[in-house]
Amino acid sequence: MIFLECADKTQPDTDVQNESNISKRSVGFYVVDAHTHIGKEEVLEYGRKAYRTNSPKTTLDFYQRLQFEIIGATRINSDKFYLFPAESFTKPPVFLGLLVENTPDIRSLGWTIDKFVSFPFNDATAYKTSPSFQIPNDRILSRAAVLPYSLRMLGFVRVDPHEGEKAVEELVRCSQLGARGLKLHPISQKFLDDVVSDNVKKVVIAAARLGLPVLFDCRYYSTAEDIYRLTQEVREELGSSDFAVIIGHSGMEYTRDELYEFFKDPSVYAETSGLRGYDVPLFFKRMKNIVPNWSSKIIFGTDYNYFSIPQATDFLTYLFTKEFHEELEGGPEDIQRILAGNILSIIKPFRVLYPGENKPVADGIVYNVNIEYADIFLKNLSEKVSSLIKSKKLAYVTYDILLSSEFEVDFESLAICLSREKLTTPHIDEIILIAKRKAGGEGEYLSICNATAKLLQIEEDISEGEQQETILNAKLYTKLLHEILFSSEPKEIKTREEAEKLPKSLIK
């Protein structure tokens, strides 16, 4: 997370929560990078064959370097900024910080960015299988399911739409392995002139029905126009706008007013990687002037390692300027949507699957912990999870913040998913939900539940029952999680001792 202070040393007018140990003059933002690559891609350098490579480790190292560039940029021409990096500029959310502190093997780097979406390059191994991309897709999904990267990485996969039903089969396979979304590349897979085609439409419809957003690489206005037309055809066939299509690089032709008309579509989003210099304010001003709900349609991305420090720094620091705050009337709530809220509202927080007959059973009791015991509960929960990691009793752990019921970022509420065995099909043994809420009057509490059995039953009901056409996407998941946490009478945790012992009751 990043923390900033107002230039006038007053608290911004915002509903974004402040961490309790941060100065009241500071505001914190959760940040998700929606566009990075992992793997190995053949390229030409000076007429010779070479390879572009990237890994989760080098991505986190990039985020570590990025924080110092942002700090430096805000010190140059400081008069132009409304927000400045706080003394403690980057740090993980509270629970994740405790877990990292208790578990030395987890790298605690690069907290400029909390989570990153990653998908394969046009990988050197992509066409060694049929369907294509199986090898790099498996690499992405395995990295996203292994500590420490399972805490930070959101795995998207790729397919080649030319392969028709095979491409759809690969997407379904990857969804069952935990994919969070799909990347399509019209140039690399040579369908630039066929974006509006049956094969591409079938793949996008399959992704939509699986609740997966689709990010298109898009470098031209004409391609953005085709993606927009395709979106209309997908909507007509689905009979719903309940899916997400992301135009990568926001189409790149930022001076064309017609481009921004596409982002008025309820299913279409603009991803920002590649924006730099004067293009950044130009893009924002046209979005503000043309798109009514402009800050709800912009998704931050870096496209590391095609782009790097300069582009990411230019984009992020513009959000902190007086120009953004005064001319665009952009507030902290707009910044938070752009940096994380919009992408998290279209990516499911996790995939609930369990192979075999012996499914986990949890009591599903909702506990309310008084806020004065919240710290001790979170500390003991982190120690419990850490001990399982150290003893190698967990195959993977995922950490996702929960959106509010209005789909805004709520970084003090979270979901922790635990898996105890390494199986061919990743599964979740336990799902712990924690939401910070206000009680009557001024009081606050944590609402906590092991929701594993309930969520497994919901997935079964949707996939096998009368609701099988229901799209189980991020927004439906958010509604279900809130229903679970607040639909039953809670058990009150009234003493420090009860709060200390509760983690042992939650994790079987």
C-alpha positions as CSV (number, residue, x, y, z in Angstrom):
1,M,0.0,0.0,0.0
2,I,1.1,3.6,-0.5
3,F,0.4,6.4,2.0
4,L,0.3,10.0,1.2
5,E,-0.1,13.3,3.0
6,C,-1.9,16.5,1.9
7,A,0.3,19.4,1.0
8,D,-1.8,21.7,3.3
9,K,-1.4,19.1,6.1
10,T,-5.1,18.6,6.5
11,Q,-7.0,15.4,6.1
12,P,-8.5,14.9,2.6
13,D,-12.3,14.7,2.4
14,T,-12.6,11.0,1.9
15,D,-14.3,7.8,3.0
16,V,-11.0,5.9,2.3
17,Q,-10.0,4.3,5.7
18,N,-6.8,5.3,7.4
19,E,-4.6,2.8,9.2
20,S,-4.8,3.3,12.9
21,N,-1.1,3.8,13.3
22,I,-0.8,6.3,10.5
23,S,-1.0,10.1,11.1
24,K,-4.5,11.5,10.6
25,R,-3.0,13.6,7.9
26,S,-2.3,10.6,5.8
27,V,-4.5,8.5,3.5
28,G,-3.7,5.0,2.3
29,F,-4.3,3.4,-1.1
30,Y,-4.4,-0.2,-2.0
31,V,-2.7,-0.7,-5.4
32,V,-3.1,-3.4,-8.1
33,D,-1.1,-3.6,-11.3
34,A,-3.4,-5.0,-13.9
35,H,-0.8,-5.7,-16.7
36,T,2.5,-7.6,-16.3
37,H,4.1,-10.6,-18.1
38,I,5.9,-13.7,-17.0
39,G,7.9,-16.2,-19.0
40,K,10.2,-16.1,-22.0
41,E,9.6,-14.6,-25.4
42,E,11.7,-14.7,-28.5
43,V,12.6,-11.2,-29.8
44,L,15.0,-9.6,-32.3
45,E,17.8,-7.3,-31.0
46,Y,20.0,-5.7,-33.5
47,G,18.9,-8.3,-36.1
48,R,19.7,-11.2,-33.8
49,K,17.5,-13.6,-31.9
50,A,17.3,-12.8,-28.2
51,Y,14.8,-13.5,-25.4
52,R,12.7,-11.2,-23.2
53,T,12.2,-12.7,-19.8
54,N,10.4,-11.9,-16.6
55,S,9.5,-13.5,-13.3
56,P,7.4,-12.7,-10.2
57,K,10.7,-11.9,-8.3
58,T,11.9,-9.4,-10.9
59,T,8.4,-7.8,-10.9
60,L,8.5,-7.3,-7.1
61,D,12.0,-5.9,-7.5
62,F,10.6,-3.4,-10.1
63,Y,8.0,-2.3,-7.5
64,Q,10.7,-1.8,-4.9
65,R,12.6,0.5,-7.3
66,L,9.4,2.3,-8.3
67,Q,8.8,3.7,-4.8
68,F,12.1,5.6,-4.8
69,E,11.4,7.1,-8.3
70,I,8.0,8.3,-7.1
71,I,9.5,9.9,-4.0
72,G,12.1,11.6,-6.1
73,A,9.6,12.8,-8.7
74,T,7.4,14.5,-6.1
75,R,10.4,16.4,-4.7
76,I,11.1,17.9,-8.1
77,N,8.7,20.7,-8.9
78,S,7.0,20.0,-5.6
79,D,4.7,23.0,-6.0
80,K,2.7,21.1,-8.5
81,F,1.6,18.4,-6.0
82,Y,-1.3,18.2,-3.7
83,L,-0.4,14.8,-2.2
84,F,3.1,13.8,-1.1
85,P,4.6,10.4,0.0
86,A,4.2,10.1,3.7
87,E,7.2,9.3,5.9
88,S,6.2,5.6,5.8
89,F,5.3,5.6,2.1
90,T,4.9,1.9,1.4
91,K,3.9,-1.0,3.6
92,P,1.6,-4.1,3.4
93,P,-1.9,-4.1,4.9
94,V,-2.0,-4.9,8.6
95,F,-2.7,-8.7,8.5
96,L,-0.4,-9.3,5.6
97,G,2.3,-7.3,7.4
98,L,1.9,-9.5,10.5
99,L,2.1,-12.7,8.4
100,V,5.3,-11.5,6.5
101,E,6.9,-10.5,9.9
102,N,6.2,-14.0,11.3
103,T,7.3,-15.9,8.2
104,P,10.8,-15.0,7.1
105,D,10.6,-17.0,3.9
106,I,8.0,-14.6,2.5
107,R,9.6,-11.8,0.6
108,S,8.5,-8.4,1.9
109,L,9.4,-6.2,-1.1
110,G,7.8,-3.9,-3.5
111,W,4.8,-2.7,-1.5
112,T,4.3,0.2,-3.8
113,I,2.0,-2.4,-5.5
114,D,0.0,-4.8,-3.4
115,K,-1.1,-7.2,-6.1
116,F,-0.2,-7.7,-9.8
117,V,-2.0,-9.4,-12.6
118,S,0.4,-11.5,-14.7
119,F,0.0,-13.5,-17.9
120,P,2.3,-15.2,-20.4
121,F,4.3,-13.4,-23.0
122,N,3.8,-14.7,-26.5
123,D,5.9,-17.4,-25.0
124,A,8.6,-19.5,-26.7
125,T,6.8,-22.6,-25.5
126,A,3.3,-21.4,-26.4
127,Y,2.9,-23.6,-29.5
128,K,4.5,-26.8,-28.3
129,T,1.2,-28.1,-27.2
130,S,-2.3,-28.4,-28.6
131,P,-4.2,-26.4,-27.5
132,S,-1.5,-23.8,-27.5
133,F,-0.3,-21.9,-24.4
134,Q,-0.7,-24.9,-22.0
135,I,2.9,-24.8,-20.8
136,P,3.1,-21.0,-20.1
137,N,-0.4,-21.1,-18.7
138,D,0.5,-23.8,-16.3
139,R,3.6,-21.8,-15.3
140,I,1.5,-18.8,-14.5
141,L,-1.1,-20.7,-12.5
142,S,1.5,-22.6,-10.5
143,R,3.4,-19.4,-9.6
144,A,0.2,-17.8,-8.5
145,A,-0.6,-20.8,-6.3
146,V,2.9,-21.1,-4.5
147,L,4.1,-19.0,-1.6
148,P,5.2,-16.3,-1.5
149,Y,3.6,-15.2,-4.8
150,S,0.1,-16.6,-4.0
151,L,-0.2,-13.6,-1.6
152,R,0.5,-11.1,-4.4
153,M,-0.1,-12.5,-7.9
154,L,-3.3,-12.8,-9.9
155,G,-2.9,-15.3,-12.7
156,F,-4.4,-14.6,-16.1
157,V,-4.0,-17.0,-19.0
158,R,-3.8,-16.8,-22.8
159,V,-5.3,-18.8,-25.7
160,D,-5.2,-18.6,-29.5
161,P,-8.8,-18.0,-30.8
162,H,-7.9,-19.5,-34.1
163,E,-8.1,-22.9,-32.4
164,G,-11.8,-22.6,-31.9
165,E,-13.2,-25.2,-29.4
166,K,-9.7,-26.2,-28.3
167,A,-9.1,-22.6,-27.2
168,V,-12.4,-22.7,-25.2
169,E,-11.4,-26.0,-23.7
170,E,-8.0,-24.6,-22.6
171,L,-9.8,-21.6,-21.0
172,V,-12.2,-23.9,-19.1
173,R,-9.2,-26.1,-17.9
174,C,-7.4,-23.0,-16.7
175,S,-10.4,-21.7,-14.9
176,Q,-10.6,-24.9,-13.0
177,L,-7.0,-24.5,-12.0
178,G,-7.6,-21.0,-10.6
179,A,-7.2,-18.6,-13.5
180,R,-8.5,-15.1,-12.6
181,G,-8.8,-13.8,-16.2
182,L,-7.9,-14.0,-19.9
183,K,-5.4,-12.0,-22.0
184,L,-6.0,-11.9,-25.8
185,H,-3.4,-10.4,-28.2
186,P,-4.7,-9.7,-31.7
187,I,-1.2,-8.9,-33.1
188,S,0.7,-11.8,-31.6
189,Q,-2.0,-14.4,-32.5
190,K,-2.6,-12.8,-35.9
191,F,-6.3,-12.0,-35.6
192,L,-6.0,-8.2,-35.9
193,D,-8.4,-8.2,-38.8
194,D,-10.7,-10.7,-37.3
195,V,-11.4,-9.4,-33.8
196,V,-15.1,-9.4,-34.6
197,S,-15.2,-13.1,-35.6
198,D,-17.0,-16.2,-34.4
199,N,-13.9,-17.7,-32.9
200,V,-13.0,-14.7,-30.8
201,K,-16.6,-14.2,-29.8
202,K,-16.8,-17.8,-28.6
203,V,-13.7,-17.4,-26.4
204,V,-15.0,-14.1,-24.9
205,I,-18.4,-15.6,-24.2
206,A,-16.8,-18.6,-22.5
207,A,-14.7,-16.3,-20.4
208,A,-17.8,-14.2,-19.5
209,R,-19.7,-17.4,-18.4
210,L,-16.8,-18.4,-16.3
211,G,-16.8,-15.0,-14.6
212,L,-13.4,-14.1,-16.1
213,P,-12.5,-10.6,-17.4
214,V,-10.8,-10.4,-20.8
215,L,-7.9,-8.0,-21.4
216,F,-7.2,-7.3,-25.1
217,D,-3.9,-5.8,-26.2
218,C,-4.9,-2.8,-28.2
219,R,-2.6,-0.3,-29.9
220,Y,-4.9,1.3,-32.5
221,Y,-8.2,3.1,-32.6
222,S,-9.5,0.7,-35.2
223,T,-8.8,-2.3,-32.9
224,A,-10.5,-0.6,-30.0
225,E,-13.5,0.0,-32.3
226,D,-13.5,-3.7,-33.2
227,I,-13.3,-4.7,-29.5
228,Y,-16.3,-2.4,-28.8
229,R,-18.3,-4.0,-31.6
230,L,-17.4,-7.5,-30.4
231,T,-18.6,-6.4,-26.9
232,Q,-22.0,-5.6,-28.3
233,E,-22.3,-9.0,-30.0
234,V,-21.2,-10.8,-26.8
235,R,-23.8,-8.8,-24.8
236,E,-26.6,-9.7,-27.3
237,E,-25.8,-13.4,-27.1
238,L,-25.4,-13.4,-23.3
239,G,-28.4,-11.2,-22.8
240,S,-26.4,-9.5,-20.1
241,S,-23.8,-6.7,-19.5
242,D,-22.5,-8.7,-16.5
243,F,-19.0,-9.2,-18.0
244,A,-15.8,-7.2,-18.4
245,V,-13.7,-6.4,-21.4
246,I,-10.5,-4.4,-20.8
247,I,-8.9,-2.4,-23.7
248,G,-5.2,-2.7,-23.0
249,H,-3.1,0.6,-23.3
250,S,-6.5,2.3,-23.6
251,G,-6.1,2.0,-27.4
252,M,-3.0,4.3,-27.5
253,E,-4.6,7.0,-29.8
254,Y,-5.3,9.3,-26.9
255,T,-6.1,12.4,-29.0
256,R,-9.2,10.9,-30.7
257,D,-12.4,11.8,-28.9
258,E,-14.2,8.9,-30.5
259,L,-12.0,6.5,-28.6
260,Y,-13.4,7.6,-25.3
261,E,-17.0,6.9,-26.4
262,F,-16.2,3.2,-26.1
263,F,-15.6,3.6,-22.4
264,K,-19.2,4.6,-21.8
265,D,-20.1,1.0,-22.4
266,P,-20.9,-0.7,-19.1
267,S,-18.7,-3.7,-19.9
268,V,-15.7,-1.8,-21.3
269,Y,-12.7,-0.5,-19.2
270,A,-9.5,1.4,-20.1
271,E,-6.2,0.0,-18.9
272,T,-3.4,2.6,-18.7
273,S,-0.1,0.9,-19.4
274,G,2.1,2.9,-21.8
275,L,0.8,6.3,-20.9
276,R,3.6,8.8,-20.3
277,G,4.4,12.5,-20.2
278,Y,1.8,14.8,-21.7
279,D,-0.4,11.9,-22.7
280,V,-1.3,11.3,-19.0
281,P,-3.2,14.6,-18.4
282,L,-4.6,14.5,-21.9
283,F,-6.1,11.1,-21.3
284,F,-7.6,12.1,-18.0
285,K,-9.1,15.3,-19.2
286,R,-10.8,13.7,-22.1
287,M,-12.0,10.8,-20.0
288,K,-13.5,13.4,-17.5
289,N,-15.1,15.4,-20.3
290,I,-16.5,12.5,-22.3
291,V,-17.2,9.6,-19.9
292,P,-19.8,10.4,-17.2
293,N,-18.5,7.9,-14.6
294,W,-14.9,8.4,-15.7
295,S,-13.0,7.2,-12.6
296,S,-15.0,4.0,-12.5
297,K,-13.7,3.0,-16.0
298,I,-9.9,3.4,-15.6
299,I,-7.7,0.5,-14.6
300,F,-4.0,1.1,-13.6
301,G,-1.4,-1.1,-15.3
302,T,2.3,-1.0,-16.1
303,D,2.9,-3.6,-18.8
304,Y,6.2,-4.5,-17.1
305,N,8.7,-5.4,-18.5
306,Y,7.7,-3.9,-21.9
307,F,7.3,-0.6,-20.1
308,S,9.1,0.3,-16.9
309,I,9.8,3.0,-14.3
310,P,9.2,6.2,-16.4
311,Q,5.7,5.3,-17.6
312,A,4.6,4.0,-14.1
313,T,6.0,7.1,-12.4
314,D,4.4,9.6,-14.7
315,F,1.0,8.0,-14.3
316,L,1.0,7.5,-10.6
317,T,2.5,10.9,-9.7
318,Y,-0.1,12.6,-11.9
319,L,-2.8,11.3,-9.5
320,F,-1.1,13.3,-6.7
321,T,-1.0,16.6,-8.5
322,K,-2.9,19.8,-7.8
323,E,-4.1,19.6,-11.5
324,F,-5.8,16.2,-10.9
325,H,-7.3,17.4,-7.6
326,E,-8.4,20.9,-8.7
327,E,-9.0,20.9,-12.4
328,L,-10.4,17.3,-12.7
329,E,-11.9,17.5,-9.1
330,G,-10.3,14.1,-8.6
331,G,-10.5,13.0,-5.0
332,P,-9.0,10.1,-3.0
333,E,-12.1,7.9,-3.9
334,D,-11.3,8.4,-7.6
335,I,-7.7,7.5,-7.0
336,Q,-8.6,4.4,-5.2
337,R,-11.0,3.2,-7.9
338,I,-8.3,3.7,-10.5
339,L,-5.5,2.0,-8.5
340,A,-7.4,-1.0,-7.4
341,G,-11.2,-0.8,-7.0
342,N,-12.1,-1.1,-10.7
343,I,-9.9,-4.1,-11.4
344,L,-10.9,-5.9,-8.1
345,S,-14.6,-5.4,-8.9
346,I,-14.2,-7.6,-12.1
347,I,-11.8,-10.2,-10.7
348,K,-13.2,-13.0,-8.5
349,P,-11.5,-13.0,-5.2
350,F,-10.8,-16.7,-5.4
351,R,-12.0,-19.9,-7.1
352,V,-13.7,-22.4,-4.9
353,L,-13.1,-26.0,-6.1
354,Y,-12.7,-29.3,-4.3
355,P,-12.0,-32.6,-6.1
356,G,-13.3,-35.8,-4.7
357,E,-16.0,-36.8,-2.1
358,N,-14.4,-35.7,1.2
359,K,-15.2,-32.0,1.1
360,P,-14.2,-29.9,4.1
361,V,-16.9,-29.1,6.6
362,A,-16.9,-25.9,8.6
363,D,-19.5,-24.7,11.0
364,G,-19.9,-21.4,9.3
365,I,-20.5,-19.5,12.6
366,V,-20.2,-15.8,12.3
367,Y,-18.2,-14.2,15.2
368,N,-18.2,-10.6,16.1
369,V,-14.9,-9.4,17.8
370,N,-15.0,-6.1,19.6
371,I,-12.5,-3.7,17.9
372,E,-10.4,-3.4,21.1
373,Y,-9.5,-7.1,20.6
374,A,-9.0,-6.9,16.8
375,D,-5.2,-6.5,17.0
376,I,-4.7,-9.5,19.2
377,F,-7.1,-11.6,17.1
378,L,-5.2,-10.7,13.8
379,K,-1.8,-11.2,15.5
380,N,-2.8,-14.7,16.7
381,L,-4.4,-15.6,13.3
382,S,-1.2,-14.6,11.5
383,E,0.9,-16.7,13.9
384,K,-1.4,-19.7,13.3
385,V,-1.1,-19.4,9.5
386,S,2.6,-18.7,9.8
387,S,3.1,-21.9,11.9
388,L,1.3,-23.9,9.3
389,I,3.5,-22.5,6.5
390,K,6.7,-23.1,8.5
391,S,5.7,-26.7,9.2
392,K,4.8,-27.2,5.5
393,K,1.2,-28.1,6.2
394,L,-0.1,-25.5,3.7
395,A,0.3,-26.0,0.0
396,Y,-0.7,-22.4,-0.6
397,V,-2.2,-19.4,1.0
398,T,-4.1,-16.6,-0.9
399,Y,-4.9,-13.2,0.5
400,D,-7.5,-10.9,-1.0
401,I,-9.1,-7.8,0.3
402,L,-12.9,-7.7,0.2
403,L,-14.8,-5.0,-1.5
404,S,-17.5,-3.2,0.3
405,S,-21.2,-3.9,-0.5
406,E,-20.9,-0.8,-2.8
407,F,-17.9,-2.4,-4.5
408,E,-15.4,0.1,-3.1
409,V,-12.0,-0.9,-1.8
410,D,-12.1,-1.9,1.9
411,F,-8.5,-2.8,2.7
412,E,-9.3,-3.5,6.4
413,S,-11.6,-6.4,5.3
414,L,-10.1,-9.6,3.8
415,A,-10.4,-13.2,2.7
416,I,-7.7,-15.8,3.4
417,C,-7.8,-19.1,1.5
418,L,-5.8,-22.1,2.7
419,S,-4.9,-25.3,0.9
420,R,-3.3,-28.2,2.8
421,E,-2.5,-30.5,0.0
422,K,-0.8,-30.3,-3.4
423,L,-3.2,-31.8,-5.9
424,T,-3.4,-31.7,-9.7
425,T,-6.6,-29.6,-9.2
426,P,-6.0,-26.7,-6.8
427,H,-8.6,-26.6,-4.1
428,I,-9.4,-24.6,-1.0
429,D,-9.7,-26.3,2.3
430,E,-10.7,-23.2,4.3
431,I,-11.9,-19.7,3.5
432,I,-11.7,-17.2,6.3
433,L,-13.7,-14.0,5.9
434,I,-12.9,-10.9,8.0
435,A,-14.8,-7.6,7.6
436,K,-14.4,-4.5,9.7
437,R,-17.8,-2.9,10.4
438,K,-19.4,-0.2,12.5
439,A,-21.7,-1.2,15.3
440,G,-24.5,1.0,16.7
441,G,-23.2,4.4,17.7
442,E,-19.5,4.9,17.4
443,G,-18.4,1.3,18.1
444,E,-16.6,-1.0,15.6
445,Y,-16.0,-4.7,15.4
446,L,-14.6,-7.4,13.2
447,S,-17.1,-9.8,11.7
448,I,-15.4,-13.2,11.1
449,C,-16.5,-16.5,9.5
450,N,-15.0,-19.7,8.2
451,A,-17.3,-19.8,5.1
452,T,-15.8,-22.8,3.3
453,A,-18.9,-25.1,3.3
454,K,-21.3,-22.3,2.5
455,L,-19.3,-21.1,-0.6
456,L,-18.8,-24.7,-1.8
457,Q,-22.5,-25.2,-1.7
458,I,-23.2,-22.0,-3.5
459,E,-20.8,-23.0,-6.3
460,E,-22.4,-26.4,-6.6
461,D,-25.9,-24.9,-6.7
462,I,-24.9,-22.5,-9.5
463,S,-23.0,-25.0,-11.6
464,E,-25.4,-27.9,-11.2
465,G,-28.8,-26.5,-10.4
466,E,-31.4,-24.2,-11.9
467,Q,-29.0,-21.3,-11.7
468,Q,-26.4,-22.7,-14.0
469,E,-26.7,-19.8,-16.4
470,T,-25.8,-17.4,-13.5
471,I,-22.5,-15.7,-14.0
472,L,-20.5,-16.2,-10.8
473,N,-18.3,-13.1,-11.2
474,A,-16.6,-10.7,-8.8
475,K,-19.7,-8.6,-8.1
476,L,-21.8,-11.7,-7.3
477,Y,-19.1,-13.1,-5.1
478,T,-18.9,-9.8,-3.2
479,K,-22.7,-9.9,-2.6
480,L,-22.5,-13.5,-1.4
481,L,-19.6,-12.8,0.9
482,H,-21.5,-10.0,2.6
483,E,-24.6,-12.1,2.9
484,I,-22.7,-14.8,4.6
485,L,-21.1,-12.4,7.0
486,F,-24.2,-10.5,7.9
487,S,-27.1,-12.9,7.3
488,S,-27.0,-14.8,10.6
489,E,-26.9,-14.1,14.3
490,P,-23.3,-13.6,15.3
491,K,-21.6,-15.1,18.3
492,E,-20.1,-12.3,20.4
493,I,-16.5,-12.5,21.4
494,K,-16.5,-10.4,24.5
495,T,-13.1,-11.0,26.2
496,R,-9.4,-10.9,25.2
497,E,-9.0,-14.6,26.0
498,E,-11.8,-15.5,23.6
499,A,-10.2,-13.3,20.8
500,E,-6.8,-15.0,21.4
501,K,-8.3,-18.5,21.1
502,L,-10.6,-17.8,18.1
503,P,-8.0,-18.5,15.3
504,K,-7.8,-22.1,16.6
505,S,-11.5,-22.5,16.2
506,L,-11.5,-21.0,12.7
507,I,-8.7,-23.1,11.2
508,K,-9.3,-26.8,11.7
